[in-house]
């Protein structure tokens, strides 16, 4: 079986309606088993083996498409962009970035309730998270999403490394503690059993959360981010940095494009030759000894845990 380039199953009107209503939808069997067989060994070597693939020490589970051909293939030639565009109603997709989310067996590490909206240096709503598990996912270790929360126009204060160095602007509020809402029967908490190759599409304004992994096996997912039709640059100092793109290049109100944000799918068949123009590697270098001295993946996890504690404390103080 060859790698499939379009979703194995058609995107239905029910899929579109579910995303519009809930802010999240699971599409079954978007990528075939060949994709999983290619990516899973590499993802496990990155997440569990902490192998050095030349990724950024500050983000050892991000930008795999810069150095690993198999993830480059996923970013530019997989069915993910088409599936997302058909759900969102976008006529084209530009690549943003990719990353791995991994939790070891019986992990208790949690990610706070949050939205992705203010993390990205753009305006618009067509910048979803495309979350595809490479391992079996159960409701016990799946992402959770609060249905309908994507309609709330709230500019939450981010817990990014940049934001943590700043004073919170007055128009931002801390991310909420959504756990008390579990007692409210009118609030729907969404979670799913998923198989490798299924794809969870999450709206950037939707409140979502990742608990621990009580299962006795790794939970590994790859996430690809894309820009749809309504996305325009809107750089802010608290946003997450995008490797290789300075704020000088993010011209306010202009559409992302160029070598770092290539067109990877369009309704009329247009696409950039991303494999030829997208950069390989990064603009900085570092010694392999650095990874031996400090395990950056663990440091990243520790920083995220610290950000979670700070956000929870800020929410409790409201």
ABEGO torsion letter per residue (X at the ends): XBBBABBABBBBAAAAAAAAAAGBBBBBGABBAAAAAAAAAAAAAAAAAGBBAGBBAABAABGAAAABAAAAAAAAABAAAAAAAAAAGBABBBBABBBBBBBBBGBABBBBBBBAAAABABBEABBBBBBBBABBBBAAABBBBBBGAAABBBBBBBABAAAAABBBBAABBBBBBAAAAAABAABBBBBBBBBBGBBBBBBAABBBBBBBBABABBBBBBBBBBBBAABBBBBBAABBBBBGBBAAABBBGBBBBEAABBBABBAAGBBBBAAAABBBEBABBBBAAAAAABBAAAAAAAAAAAAAAAAAAAAAAX
